[in-house]
């Protein structure tokens, strides 16, 4: 098949557009110069010195704690919510399911200020917990949506079969329902994790003095000029994300193959 | 009727309502131990709902369901000694054949060694050797159906409920599975309650058939009784092909009734009827006979409209003078009549069956009630002449 030169050029441009900024960050993380302007020489120094930058490391630790905690909580709550909405018929069901979209559609800034007002009106000082709560609030709807889409296409009689064969509600959920919706749960969890990792706006308003996250720290550092430490850490985060992405795609493929082969 | 001890499932006045609509009405049914009972009816007749109430997936609105003499109406599906084979198979997609079949035993905490043994036994019984590690998505419809049956039977249920289990299979496989299921049931001696809308399937497999229509059980009996002696017009029309004719009795000659139809006179054998009574009669296509000459006592005349070749039989359509069309099944080697010719239609007097209609039953109920009112009012109000003429 003859390739059309225009399509090739177009595709290259799109990829350059997408990946050039990332490539620049990675390149400058190996730069000997402190200035992110010219490349002067190759070094691993920043990968060593970043570990002693306590401000950066504390923020990184906070980010990981908040991301893992909020992902776990929002995945569990979101999955239960999706299963409940799928299984039961009740009044205002439509209203309740549409209300789930509100945190997704309203501007993040408005949502963040709303959280701030709520916490301060309750006289709660911002800390790690308020940060986790607000992250759960905005990531849970995404879990509900991905799990519900998974539930939508499956045969209810499979659960009935489990009941018929002697499993009670709880056993049915863990032996049948959960394994079947696992791909949806996993992608929901991945979404929640990424949303939490790179959130700036909501964290800006709901993080306490001692619970600064990495995006917040980097934002404040930008004002003084980015140190190459940040480049090094960013490169590691990119690497981590790629590993996570590949890993979850592999697991999901395996889960889906199991059913479709 | 049957001995009480032989009854394994008993439904008493069972009713089911969905959003104020009654889909099962005052259902009374006794299923005997070890029998193959089929609930037969068109879609929406309440047969699947009845099965789901026995399984426990659906609550009864009123009435009782007894399993071996115990009321199970409040028990959950996992607490009832019955198992179900679903129309959609409902296999667990994330488990292989072995794990699917072992599911019930794992839930009952049967020792692992015994599970292994019983699963192997089941796999052999349903002829799935070599497919132990396959997942449902890698199997054909027929194979999936066998897994579904094995998965239910391994629990040694008191009753096996089957909800149109062969509905998704092609005709040839369906016929083969019908016989296999029947043999399996005879071999294991387990009571089967089978739901289908396919009357041929019901006739082939069942010990008894309960014909349902619009939430009501119209008749229960052996395949022979249901086919050859349908009690109602609906049963006659639904189980096998039939021609329903409206007529009234003109003369009673012991057990022989001389009847008059819009399109002529005829004769039939039926005891216990009175002169001038309105009756519906049902004649199967294979029992209708055609002749060029008039037969004694028969004067029904019609015109041959068309012949349809259907393999072993030729289906001939005859239009009577009142416009009613009769379907006649004839052997290819019988005398041929050309389309357009006029023929006489007759039958052997014992081959026509008197059937009832729902309207008639309603009339009987009303009549029964009024009679009872008259009884309560006292003899002087009782129109004795009326009672005499309608006493059967």
Interface residues (C-beta under 8 A of the other chain):
Chain A: X155 X157 X158 X160 X161 X162 X163 X164 X165 X166 X167 X168 X171 X175 X176 X179 X180 X255 X258 X259 X260 X261
Chain B: X55 X56 X57 X76 X77 X78 X82 X83 X84 X86 X87 X88 X90 X91 X92 X93 X94 X103 X104 X107 X108 X135 X137 X138 X151 X152 X155
